[in-house]
């Protein structure tokens, strides 16, 4: 029998002392630590154990980084193999067997048209670094500077990535409408709303008086994550591909959070059968360790040597962990598993929404799930709009989840969307436990109410977000 090392322990009261020192030493910009006052000391799969001895089901997964959950055996084995081999851990962008194995495995998973004529740039440790590289790439290749981006987008925290995110107001970035069934900017939703969004994009690009010069590229998330778990309709994303291709505008797909099986296909663009010119990849591709790359069509590869670099782009442990993760997801068909289990969870959450009018919408794709909390008592029935978002209620649900040993996070424009990003290794039994704890948390904070009013959009969940509405792909 294998000997298990004892969990790291702390003296009585050390849990509170560590949190107190963190609040004194770390910057005011810290985020997760404010809403999740725990001190993890051990983790495996879905479960985290805190220094206070409490156990939690982790449906944050490092903001989607942990495709296989915490400390998966194949990841640990890959890391140990590199450590035991004596191979260099830091090697800039030199070729190594570990790097070659990672690149080979990654290219085996990519859309074939991109893999056959693709180039890869290792960018640095984080997704925002890869976004910066993608923006620089298309600007260099086209000789243009402007960018097309979308309302509600999130692409990172560096200056360029923030500029194309939804909350920014930057010169040279044209903000386009992203389809949203539940809160459609045109008030119609569905296929009609997506069609109007596509027409607006065409008009902005083709109207000589629109004030939008030919852009260097368009950047889009196949599912907006931080924006509130909003899947792009498949037909609309195909239209974006057609619009950009016909106007020689490179299309950048930001798959930092949606990639590696998260949405029910290996890459989220596969749902719509779109092949972008550039794919931005990070998070899960490093198998829990920092790694970020862009993969792009070779026709865009006009950079001069040194045009883009990064000191830590040669992280050998991340490449080994990433290759092991990619292979495990592919060989065990975890993307298919995410599609099936995600659809089941969405259906069960719709049932919860039917009993709680404070749940305005349930949506997602695969194991990327969002539950939007609203204030039904403030709904203006004459407007035809959904009830206003309820960020305070969402924060209360998050807190009640934590009390019950469930870690979730919030997203959306008003931080009113409870987000679930469980690992792809989630079992049926664990899924039941997650939903039970979430249901208990919602019940604990919801105002007493009866059945959902007949006018409310109880169907605006999984079945209302199937892109082309052709079947239960979510």
NORWOVEN-V831879 format. One record per residue. N is the residue number from 0. RES is the residue in three letters. SS is DSSP state (2 for helix, 1 for strand, 0 for the rest). BURIAL is 1 if it has 16 or more other ideal C-beta (glycine too) atoms within 10 Angstrom, else 0. D_LAST is the distance of its C-alpha to the last C-alpha in Angstrom with 2 decimals. Layout:
n = (N | N)
res = (RES | RES)
ss = (SS | SS)
burial = (BURIAL | BURIAL)
d_last = (D_LAST | D_LAST)
//
This chain:
n = (0 | 1 | 2 | 3 | 4 | 5 | 6 | 7 | 8 | 9 | 10 | 11 | 12 | 13 | 14 | 15 | 16 | 17 | 18 | 19 | 20 | 21 | 22 | 23 | 24 | 25 | 26 | 27 | 28 | 29 | 30 | 31 | 32 | 33 | 34 | 35 | 36 | 37 | 38 | 39 | 40 | 41 | 42 | 43 | 44 | 45 | 46 | 47 | 48 | 49 | 50 | 51 | 52 | 53 | 54 | 55 | 56 | 57 | 58 | 59 | 60 | 61 | 62 | 63 | 64 | 65 | 66 | 67 | 68 | 69 | 70 | 71 | 72 | 73 | 74 | 75 | 76 | 77 | 78 | 79 | 80 | 81 | 82 | 83 | 84 | 85 | 86 | 87 | 88 | 89 | 90 | 91 | 92 | 93 | 94 | 95 | 96 | 97 | 98 | 99 | 100 | 101 | 102 | 103 | 104 | 105 | 106 | 107 | 108 | 109 | 110 | 111 | 112 | 113 | 114 | 115 | 116 | 117 | 118 | 119 | 120 | 121 | 122 | 123 | 124 | 125 | 126 | 127 | 128 | 129 | 130 | 131 | 132 | 133 | 134 | 135 | 136 | 137 | 138 | 139 | 140 | 141 | 142 | 143 | 144 | 145 | 146 | 147 | 148 | 149 | 150 | 151 | 152 | 153 | 154 | 155 | 156 | 157 | 158 | 159 | 160 | 161 | 162 | 163 | 164 | 165 | 166 | 167 | 168 | 169 | 170 | 171 | 172 | 173 | 174 | 175 | 176 | 177 | 178 | 179 | 180 | 181 | 182 | 183 | 184 | 185 | 186 | 187 | 188 | 189 | 190 | 191 | 192 | 193 | 194 | 195 | 196 | 197 | 198 | 199 | 200 | 201 | 202 | 203 | 204 | 205 | 206 | 207 | 208 | 209 | 210 | 211 | 212 | 213 | 214 | 215 | 216 | 217 | 218 | 219 | 220 | 221 | 222 | 223 | 224 | 225 | 226 | 227 | 228 | 229 | 230 | 231 | 232 | 233 | 234 | 235 | 236 | 237 | 238 | 239 | 240 | 241 | 242 | 243 | 244 | 245 | 246 | 247 | 248 | 249 | 250 | 251 | 252 | 253 | 254 | 255 | 256 | 257 | 258 | 259 | 260 | 261 | 262 | 263 | 264 | 265 | 266 | 267 | 268 | 269 | 270 | 271 | 272 | 273 | 274 | 275 | 276 | 277 | 278 | 279 | 280 | 281 | 282 | 283 | 284 | 285 | 286 | 287 | 288 | 289 | 290 | 291 | 292 | 293 | 294 | 295 | 296 | 297 | 298 | 299 | 300 | 301 | 302 | 303 | 304 | 305 | 306 | 307 | 308 | 309 | 310 | 311 | 312 | 313 | 314 | 315 | 316 | 317 | 318 | 319 | 320 | 321 | 322 | 323 | 324 | 325 | 326 | 327 | 328 | 329 | 330 | 331 | 332 | 333 | 334 | 335 | 336 | 337 | 338 | 339 | 340 | 341 | 342 | 343 | 344 | 345 | 346 | 347 | 348 | 349 | 350 | 351 | 352 | 353 | 354 | 355 | 356 | 357 | 358 | 359 | 360 | 361 | 362 | 363 | 364 | 365 | 366 | 367 | 368 | 369 | 370 | 371 | 372 | 373 | 374 | 375 | 376 | 377 | 378 | 379 | 380 | 381 | 382 | 383 | 384 | 385 | 386 | 387 | 388 | 389 | 390 | 391 | 392 | 393 | 394 | 395 | 396 | 397 | 398 | 399 | 400 | 401 | 402 | 403 | 404 | 405 | 406 | 407 | 408 | 409 | 410 | 411 | 412 | 413 | 414 | 415 | 416 | 417 | 418 | 419 | 420 | 421 | 422 | 423 | 424 | 425 | 426 | 427 | 428 | 429 | 430 | 431 | 432 | 433 | 434 | 435 | 436 | 437 | 438 | 439 | 440 | 441 | 442 | 443 | 444 | 445 | 446 | 447 | 448 | 449 | 450 | 451 | 452 | 453 | 454 | 455 | 456 | 457 | 458 | 459 | 460 | 461 | 462 | 463 | 464 | 465 | 466 | 467 | 468 | 469 | 470 | 471 | 472 | 473)
res = (UNK | UNK | UNK | UNK | UNK | UNK | UNK | UNK | UNK | UNK | UNK | UNK | UNK | UNK | UNK | UNK | UNK | UNK | UNK | UNK | UNK | UNK | UNK | UNK | UNK | UNK | UNK | UNK | UNK | UNK | UNK | UNK | UNK | UNK | UNK | UNK | UNK | UNK | UNK | UNK | UNK | UNK | UNK | UNK | UNK | UNK | UNK | UNK | UNK | UNK | UNK | UNK | UNK | UNK | UNK | UNK | UNK | UNK | UNK | UNK | UNK | UNK | UNK | UNK | UNK | UNK | UNK | UNK | UNK | UNK | UNK | UNK | UNK | UNK | UNK | UNK | UNK | UNK | UNK | UNK | UNK | UNK | UNK | UNK | UNK | UNK | UNK | UNK | UNK | UNK | UNK | UNK | UNK | UNK | UNK | UNK | UNK | UNK | UNK | UNK | UNK | UNK | UNK | UNK | UNK | UNK | UNK | UNK | UNK | UNK | UNK | UNK | UNK | UNK | UNK | UNK | UNK | UNK | UNK | UNK | UNK | UNK | UNK | UNK | UNK | UNK | UNK | UNK | UNK | UNK | UNK | UNK | UNK | UNK | UNK | UNK | UNK | UNK | UNK | UNK | UNK | UNK | UNK | UNK | UNK | UNK | UNK | UNK | UNK | UNK | UNK | UNK | UNK | UNK | UNK | UNK | UNK | UNK | UNK | UNK | UNK | UNK | UNK | UNK | UNK | UNK | UNK | UNK | UNK | UNK | UNK | UNK | UNK | UNK | UNK | UNK | UNK | UNK | UNK | UNK | UNK | UNK | UNK | UNK | UNK | UNK | UNK | UNK | UNK | UNK | UNK | UNK | UNK | UNK | UNK | UNK | UNK | UNK | UNK | UNK | UNK | UNK | UNK | UNK | UNK | UNK | UNK | UNK | UNK | UNK | UNK | UNK | UNK | UNK | UNK | UNK | UNK | UNK | UNK | UNK | UNK | UNK | UNK | UNK | UNK | UNK | UNK | UNK | UNK | UNK | UNK | UNK | UNK | UNK | UNK | UNK | UNK | UNK | UNK | UNK | UNK | UNK | UNK | UNK | UNK | UNK | UNK | UNK | UNK | UNK | UNK | UNK | UNK | UNK | UNK | UNK | UNK | UNK | UNK | UNK | UNK | UNK | UNK | UNK | UNK | UNK | UNK | UNK | UNK | UNK | UNK | UNK | UNK | UNK | UNK | UNK | UNK | UNK | UNK | UNK | UNK | UNK | UNK | UNK | UNK | UNK | UNK | UNK | UNK | UNK | UNK | UNK | UNK | UNK | UNK | UNK | UNK | UNK | UNK | UNK | UNK | UNK | UNK | UNK | UNK | UNK | UNK | UNK | UNK | UNK | UNK | UNK | UNK | UNK | UNK | UNK | UNK | UNK | UNK | UNK | UNK | UNK | UNK | UNK | UNK | UNK | UNK | UNK | UNK | UNK | UNK | UNK | UNK | UNK | UNK | UNK | UNK | UNK | UNK | UNK | UNK | UNK | UNK | UNK | UNK | UNK | UNK | UNK | UNK | UNK | UNK | UNK | UNK | UNK | UNK | UNK | UNK | UNK | UNK | UNK | UNK | UNK | UNK | UNK | UNK | UNK | UNK | UNK | UNK | UNK | UNK | UNK | UNK | UNK | UNK | UNK | UNK | UNK | UNK | UNK | UNK | UNK | UNK | UNK | UNK | UNK | UNK | UNK | UNK | UNK | UNK | UNK | UNK | UNK | UNK | UNK | UNK | UNK | UNK | UNK | UNK | UNK | UNK | UNK | UNK | UNK | UNK | UNK | UNK | UNK | UNK | UNK | UNK | UNK | UNK | UNK | UNK | UNK | UNK | UNK | UNK | UNK | UNK | UNK | UNK | UNK | UNK | UNK | UNK | UNK | UNK | UNK | UNK | UNK | UNK | UNK | UNK | UNK | UNK | UNK | UNK | UNK | UNK | UNK | UNK | UNK | UNK | UNK | UNK | UNK | UNK | UNK | UNK | UNK | UNK | UNK | UNK | UNK | UNK | UNK | UNK | UNK | UNK | UNK | UNK | UNK | UNK | UNK | UNK | UNK | UNK | UNK | UNK | UNK)
ss = (0 | 0 | 0 | 0 | 0 | 0 | 0 | 0 | 0 | 0 | 0 | 0 | 0 | 2 | 2 | 2 | 2 | 2 | 2 | 2 | 2 | 2 | 2 | 2 | 2 | 0 | 0 | 0 | 0 | 0 | 0 | 2 | 2 | 2 | 2 | 0 | 0 | 0 | 0 | 1 | 1 | 1 | 1 | 1 | 1 | 0 | 1 | 1 | 1 | 1 | 0 | 0 | 0 | 0 | 1 | 1 | 1 | 1 | 0 | 0 | 2 | 2 | 2 | 2 | 0 | 0 | 0 | 0 | 0 | 1 | 0 | 0 | 2 | 2 | 2 | 2 | 2 | 2 | 2 | 2 | 2 | 2 | 2 | 2 | 2 | 0 | 0 | 0 | 0 | 0 | 0 | 0 | 0 | 0 | 0 | 0 | 2 | 2 | 2 | 2 | 2 | 2 | 2 | 2 | 2 | 2 | 2 | 2 | 2 | 0 | 0 | 2 | 2 | 2 | 2 | 2 | 0 | 1 | 1 | 1 | 1 | 1 | 1 | 1 | 0 | 0 | 2 | 2 | 2 | 2 | 2 | 2 | 2 | 2 | 2 | 2 | 2 | 2 | 2 | 2 | 2 | 2 | 0 | 0 | 0 | 0 | 1 | 1 | 1 | 1 | 0 | 0 | 0 | 0 | 0 | 0 | 0 | 0 | 2 | 2 | 2 | 2 | 2 | 0 | 0 | 0 | 0 | 0 | 0 | 0 | 0 | 0 | 1 | 1 | 1 | 1 | 0 | 0 | 0 | 0 | 0 | 0 | 0 | 0 | 0 | 0 | 0 | 0 | 0 | 2 | 2 | 2 | 2 | 2 | 2 | 2 | 2 | 2 | 2 | 2 | 2 | 2 | 2 | 2 | 2 | 2 | 0 | 0 | 0 | 0 | 0 | 0 | 0 | 0 | 0 | 0 | 1 | 1 | 1 | 1 | 0 | 0 | 1 | 1 | 0 | 0 | 0 | 0 | 0 | 1 | 1 | 0 | 0 | 2 | 2 | 2 | 2 | 2 | 2 | 2 | 2 | 2 | 2 | 2 | 2 | 2 | 0 | 0 | 0 | 1 | 1 | 1 | 1 | 1 | 0 | 0 | 0 | 0 | 0 | 0 | 0 | 0 | 0 | 0 | 0 | 0 | 0 | 2 | 2 | 2 | 2 | 0 | 0 | 0 | 0 | 0 | 0 | 1 | 1 | 1 | 1 | 0 | 2 | 2 | 2 | 2 | 0 | 0 | 0 | 0 | 0 | 1 | 1 | 1 | 1 | 1 | 1 | 2 | 2 | 2 | 0 | 0 | 0 | 0 | 0 | 0 | 0 | 0 | 0 | 0 | 0 | 0 | 0 | 0 | 0 | 2 | 2 | 2 | 2 | 2 | 2 | 2 | 2 | 2 | 2 | 2 | 2 | 2 | 2 | 2 | 2 | 0 | 0 | 2 | 2 | 2 | 2 | 2 | 2 | 2 | 2 | 2 | 2 | 2 | 2 | 2 | 2 | 2 | 2 | 2 | 2 | 2 | 2 | 2 | 2 | 0 | 0 | 0 | 1 | 1 | 1 | 1 | 1 | 1 | 1 | 0 | 0 | 1 | 1 | 1 | 1 | 1 | 1 | 1 | 0 | 2 | 2 | 2 | 0 | 0 | 0 | 0 | 0 | 0 | 0 | 0 | 0 | 0 | 1 | 0 | 2 | 2 | 2 | 2 | 2 | 2 | 2 | 2 | 2 | 2 | 2 | 2 | 2 | 0 | 0 | 1 | 1 | 0 | 1 | 1 | 1 | 0 | 0 | 0 | 0 | 0 | 1 | 1 | 1 | 1 | 0 | 0 | 0 | 0 | 0 | 0 | 0 | 2 | 2 | 2 | 2 | 2 | 2 | 2 | 2 | 2 | 2 | 2 | 2 | 2 | 2 | 2 | 2 | 2 | 2 | 0 | 0 | 0 | 0 | 0 | 0 | 0 | 0 | 0 | 0 | 0 | 0 | 0 | 0 | 0 | 0 | 2 | 2 | 2 | 0 | 0 | 0 | 0 | 0 | 0 | 0 | 0 | 0 | 0)
burial = (0 | 0 | 0 | 0 | 0 | 0 | 0 | 0 | 0 | 1 | 0 | 0 | 0 | 0 | 1 | 0 | 0 | 0 | 0 | 0 | 0 | 0 | 0 | 0 | 0 | 0 | 0 | 0 | 0 | 0 | 0 | 0 | 0 | 0 | 0 | 1 | 0 | 1 | 1 | 0 | 1 | 1 | 1 | 0 | 1 | 1 | 0 | 1 | 1 | 1 | 1 | 0 | 0 | 0 | 0 | 1 | 1 | 1 | 1 | 1 | 1 | 1 | 1 | 1 | 1 | 1 | 1 | 1 | 1 | 1 | 0 | 1 | 0 | 1 | 1 | 0 | 0 | 1 | 1 | 0 | 0 | 1 | 0 | 0 | 0 | 0 | 0 | 0 | 0 | 0 | 0 | 0 | 0 | 0 | 0 | 1 | 0 | 1 | 1 | 0 | 1 | 1 | 1 | 0 | 1 | 1 | 0 | 0 | 1 | 1 | 1 | 0 | 0 | 1 | 0 | 0 | 0 | 1 | 0 | 1 | 1 | 1 | 1 | 1 | 1 | 1 | 1 | 1 | 1 | 1 | 1 | 1 | 1 | 1 | 1 | 1 | 1 | 1 | 1 | 1 | 1 | 1 | 0 | 1 | 0 | 1 | 1 | 1 | 1 | 1 | 1 | 1 | 1 | 1 | 1 | 1 | 0 | 0 | 0 | 1 | 1 | 1 | 1 | 1 | 1 | 1 | 0 | 0 | 0 | 0 | 0 | 0 | 1 | 1 | 1 | 1 | 1 | 1 | 1 | 1 | 1 | 1 | 1 | 1 | 1 | 0 | 0 | 0 | 1 | 0 | 1 | 0 | 1 | 1 | 1 | 1 | 1 | 1 | 0 | 0 | 1 | 0 | 0 | 1 | 1 | 0 | 0 | 0 | 0 | 0 | 0 | 1 | 0 | 0 | 1 | 1 | 1 | 1 | 1 | 1 | 1 | 1 | 1 | 1 | 1 | 1 | 1 | 1 | 1 | 1 | 1 | 1 | 1 | 1 | 1 | 1 | 1 | 1 | 1 | 1 | 1 | 0 | 1 | 1 | 0 | 0 | 0 | 0 | 1 | 1 | 1 | 1 | 1 | 1 | 1 | 1 | 1 | 1 | 1 | 1 | 1 | 1 | 1 | 1 | 1 | 1 | 1 | 1 | 1 | 1 | 1 | 1 | 0 | 1 | 1 | 1 | 1 | 1 | 1 | 1 | 1 | 1 | 1 | 1 | 1 | 1 | 1 | 1 | 1 | 1 | 1 | 1 | 1 | 1 | 1 | 1 | 1 | 0 | 0 | 1 | 0 | 0 | 0 | 0 | 0 | 0 | 0 | 1 | 0 | 1 | 0 | 1 | 1 | 1 | 1 | 1 | 1 | 1 | 1 | 1 | 1 | 1 | 1 | 1 | 1 | 1 | 1 | 1 | 1 | 1 | 0 | 0 | 0 | 1 | 1 | 0 | 1 | 1 | 1 | 0 | 1 | 1 | 1 | 1 | 1 | 1 | 0 | 1 | 1 | 1 | 0 | 1 | 1 | 1 | 1 | 1 | 1 | 1 | 1 | 1 | 1 | 1 | 1 | 1 | 1 | 1 | 1 | 1 | 1 | 1 | 1 | 1 | 1 | 1 | 1 | 1 | 0 | 0 | 1 | 0 | 0 | 0 | 0 | 0 | 0 | 1 | 1 | 1 | 1 | 1 | 1 | 0 | 1 | 1 | 1 | 1 | 1 | 1 | 0 | 1 | 1 | 1 | 0 | 1 | 1 | 1 | 1 | 1 | 1 | 1 | 1 | 1 | 1 | 1 | 1 | 1 | 1 | 1 | 1 | 1 | 1 | 1 | 1 | 1 | 1 | 1 | 0 | 0 | 0 | 1 | 1 | 0 | 1 | 1 | 1 | 0 | 1 | 1 | 1 | 0 | 1 | 1 | 0 | 0 | 1 | 1 | 0 | 0 | 0 | 0 | 0 | 1 | 0 | 0 | 0 | 1 | 1 | 1 | 0 | 1 | 1 | 1 | 1 | 1 | 1 | 1 | 1 | 0 | 0 | 0 | 0 | 0 | 1 | 1)
d_last = (41.63 | 40.21 | 41.56 | 39.02 | 40.25 | 40.63 | 38.20 | 39.63 | 41.40 | 42.89 | 45.96 | 45.67 | 44.63 | 43.38 | 39.81 | 41.05 | 43.46 | 40.82 | 38.69 | 41.87 | 42.86 | 39.46 | 39.79 | 43.29 | 42.65 | 39.27 | 38.62 | 37.49 | 34.39 | 32.83 | 29.49 | 27.63 | 31.03 | 31.75 | 28.88 | 28.76 | 32.46 | 32.20 | 34.02 | 32.01 | 34.39 | 32.38 | 28.77 | 27.02 | 23.39 | 21.69 | 25.12 | 27.56 | 31.13 | 33.12 | 36.84 | 37.43 | 36.13 | 32.98 | 29.70 | 26.28 | 22.67 | 21.44 | 17.95 | 19.23 | 19.82 | 22.18 | 19.79 | 17.36 | 20.34 | 20.39 | 17.79 | 19.96 | 21.15 | 24.80 | 27.55 | 25.85 | 28.74 | 27.92 | 27.88 | 31.12 | 32.73 | 32.02 | 33.51 | 36.52 | 37.18 | 37.64 | 39.71 | 41.93 | 42.46 | 44.36 | 42.23 | 42.34 | 39.61 | 40.21 | 41.04 | 39.95 | 38.57 | 40.76 | 39.44 | 38.94 | 37.69 | 34.92 | 33.80 | 34.08 | 31.91 | 29.17 | 29.29 | 29.33 | 26.26 | 24.36 | 25.41 | 24.36 | 20.67 | 20.85 | 20.19 | 23.36 | 24.93 | 24.88 | 25.98 | 28.85 | 30.29 | 29.13 | 30.97 | 30.02 | 31.53 | 31.56 | 31.65 | 32.25 | 30.57 | 27.83 | 25.01 | 27.18 | 29.84 | 27.59 | 26.71 | 30.47 | 31.08 | 28.62 | 30.31 | 33.70 | 32.85 | 31.93 | 34.85 | 37.18 | 36.00 | 36.17 | 39.08 | 37.26 | 36.25 | 33.96 | 30.19 | 27.33 | 24.77 | 22.40 | 22.65 | 20.77 | 20.68 | 21.70 | 23.22 | 25.78 | 29.15 | 31.78 | 33.54 | 31.85 | 28.32 | 29.05 | 30.50 | 27.24 | 25.26 | 24.67 | 27.55 | 30.23 | 32.86 | 34.23 | 36.50 | 35.12 | 31.44 | 30.13 | 27.28 | 24.87 | 22.41 | 18.73 | 16.65 | 15.58 | 14.63 | 16.02 | 19.03 | 19.60 | 22.89 | 24.06 | 23.38 | 21.41 | 17.72 | 15.41 | 16.59 | 20.10 | 19.51 | 17.88 | 20.83 | 23.32 | 22.03 | 22.47 | 25.88 | 26.95 | 26.26 | 28.30 | 31.05 | 31.40 | 31.82 | 34.14 | 36.30 | 39.42 | 40.10 | 36.70 | 38.11 | 35.40 | 36.98 | 35.22 | 32.76 | 32.48 | 28.69 | 25.35 | 23.05 | 19.38 | 16.38 | 13.16 | 11.62 | 14.51 | 14.88 | 18.30 | 17.96 | 15.66 | 12.08 | 11.72 | 9.38 | 11.80 | 11.43 | 11.84 | 15.14 | 16.45 | 16.04 | 17.85 | 20.45 | 21.02 | 21.66 | 24.05 | 25.76 | 26.44 | 27.48 | 29.89 | 31.51 | 31.74 | 29.60 | 27.84 | 24.10 | 23.08 | 19.49 | 19.35 | 17.14 | 19.06 | 16.25 | 13.17 | 15.08 | 15.82 | 12.53 | 11.08 | 7.75 | 7.44 | 10.30 | 13.74 | 13.92 | 11.37 | 13.70 | 13.07 | 9.96 | 12.72 | 15.50 | 17.45 | 20.25 | 21.61 | 25.26 | 24.70 | 22.03 | 22.59 | 21.80 | 22.72 | 21.64 | 20.15 | 22.28 | 25.31 | 24.30 | 25.19 | 28.18 | 28.72 | 27.87 | 26.81 | 27.10 | 26.52 | 26.21 | 27.49 | 29.17 | 32.75 | 34.13 | 33.36 | 35.28 | 38.42 | 38.85 | 42.23 | 42.58 | 41.89 | 40.09 | 37.26 | 37.65 | 36.92 | 39.04 | 36.33 | 34.41 | 35.89 | 34.39 | 34.91 | 33.41 | 30.11 | 30.11 | 30.85 | 28.19 | 25.68 | 26.66 | 26.33 | 22.84 | 21.63 | 23.35 | 22.05 | 18.36 | 19.12 | 21.45 | 19.41 | 16.11 | 14.44 | 11.60 | 10.83 | 11.48 | 9.12 | 6.12 | 7.94 | 9.27 | 6.56 | 5.12 | 8.90 | 9.77 | 7.92 | 9.72 | 12.81 | 12.81 | 12.80 | 15.77 | 17.36 | 17.04 | 18.86 | 21.72 | 21.92 | 22.43 | 22.43 | 18.61 | 18.02 | 14.31 | 11.22 | 8.43 | 6.54 | 4.42 | 5.39 | 8.72 | 9.31 | 9.46 | 11.97 | 14.15 | 16.68 | 20.11 | 22.49 | 26.04 | 26.07 | 29.87 | 30.10 | 28.02 | 30.08 | 29.39 | 31.59 | 29.53 | 26.28 | 24.50 | 22.29 | 24.26 | 25.23 | 23.41 | 24.96 | 25.26 | 27.96 | 25.90 | 23.01 | 25.71 | 27.13 | 23.88 | 23.66 | 27.29 | 26.92 | 24.08 | 26.52 | 29.27 | 27.20 | 26.49 | 22.95 | 22.45 | 19.92 | 20.38 | 20.28 | 19.19 | 19.14 | 22.19 | 23.94 | 22.67 | 21.22 | 17.64 | 17.36 | 15.21 | 13.95 | 14.09 | 15.11 | 16.31 | 14.47 | 17.34 | 16.32 | 17.66 | 16.79 | 19.91 | 19.17 | 15.79 | 17.90 | 20.51 | 18.30 | 16.99 | 20.57 | 22.08 | 19.75 | 20.48 | 24.14 | 24.14 | 22.73 | 25.23 | 27.98 | 27.73 | 26.61 | 29.51 | 30.63 | 29.02 | 28.37 | 25.51 | 23.35 | 25.35 | 24.41 | 24.03 | 21.37 | 17.79 | 16.39 | 13.67 | 12.56 | 9.52 | 5.93 | 7.54 | 9.47 | 7.33 | 6.29 | 9.25 | 11.55 | 10.29 | 10.83 | 8.41 | 5.43 | 3.80 | 0.00)
//
